[in-house]
Amino acid sequence: MSGDTRRRERVFIAITLGYAMFYLTRLPTAVSKDAMLADHVVTIDQAGVIEFVWLVAYAVGKTVNGFFADRASVRRFFAGAMLISALANLAFGASSSYPVFVALWAINGWVLSAGVPLSGVVMARWFAPRELGTRYSIWSMAHPLGEGLTFLCTARLVGAFGSWRAAFFGPGLVGIVTAVVLYYAIVDRPPVDKEHAEVADHREVLANPWIWVCGVASALVYVSRYALNNWGVLYLQKACGYSLDGAGAEMSIFSAAGIAGTLLAGPTSDWIARGRRVPVAVAYGALLCAALTLLYSTSEPLAIHAAMAVGGFAMGGLLVFLGGLVALELCSKRAAGFALGIIGGLSYLGAGLQSLASSWLIDLRSTPPVSYDFSAAKLLWLGAPALAVVLTVVLLRGERAS
């Protein structure tokens, strides 16, 4: 194996595992929500606002950081974002003030938003188009891998220490170590890279209508994704009778199945669909809608297991396609960071609006006995992915035109 080959494999492993660790410092609020509510540190409306602020900061940061990702030092940007996120987690765990929570989580959302654009820039620089689908699919393992580790390990931290603060201290410490590793492992670009050394023209991204269709479709998928990420543990606890550990383990099934869906998505479109991404994405979308319909209509453990497994598989594939791969092939590789920033910005705007809307739609009856009614919220959680499938079908035309 040549030096350049070893270097690109090292860089690829670094951005994949590094981005997985981004999830460790972004999801502690989802795991600790019930414990924070029980401790009266926040109300359910305040919990929704914290998630909303994070997601809006993440959405805006995606676009802005995507612009700079095409021009900045990937190594310093990636490692710096991880370090700031880790410090924000440690500070969050040490605080008891709602305004401080909001400010820290906004900072956390902003810096973590750089992860996908930076990773896209690295892949566009280091890998040829013929292997980009498979590489993007492997890198996308970071989504379910990071989510699964967070839901499983962080939930156990809370249980072991008996405090919601452990959900932030643990990821914060791991994040500091990850930042150091990223700084020394990432190399900005191959030794000879004249194409990507040129300044990108970002106007071509803004003028491409298919980028915007892809972005809205991705936003709708992210509504369903973050409905589960932010409210899934609470839903399983209150609507289905799960313990915190049981709900965390159930969510880890969704994430683990997502790894399989992620790994198969790129190669399937490369080899079976002959480079066509959208038809495979439509199939994944239909599968997701079926799985979520089952999940939100039953409390039977076996049915929930099945729904989590199938839904996670489908979500993993959609994150590959609508979350980035389709966009990368609809524009110049020199503008890869900005294209992914636009897609990500729209995606997380949808996720943020979902978080706020869900907190309003979930009916919490605080008079004894305390109960939760998720009926209205489930209409949002199911309608969004169905509309996403419709828009993905529309993208068939854009794929043929590109």
Secondary structure, DSSP 8 states (H G I E B T S, - for coil): --HHHHHHHHHHHHHHHHHHHHHHTTSHHHHHHHHHHHTTSS-HHHHHHHHHHHHHHHHHHHHHHHHHHTTS-HHHHHHHHHHHHHHHHHHHHH---HHHHHHHHHHHHHHHTTHHHHHHHHHHHHS-HHHHHHHHHHHTTHHHHHHHHIIIIIHHHHHHHTSTTHHHHHHHHHHHHHHHHHHHH--SS-SS-HHHHS---THHHHT-HHHHHHHHHHHHHHHHHHHHHHHHHHHHHHHH---HHHHHHHHHHHHHHHHHHHHHHHHIIIIISTT--HHHHHHHHHHHHHHHHHHTT---HHHHHHHHHHHHHHHHHHHHIIIIIHHHTSS-GGGHHHHHHHHHHHHHHHHHHHHHHHHHHSEEE-SSS-EEE-HHHHHHHHHHHHHHHHHHHHHHHHHHH-
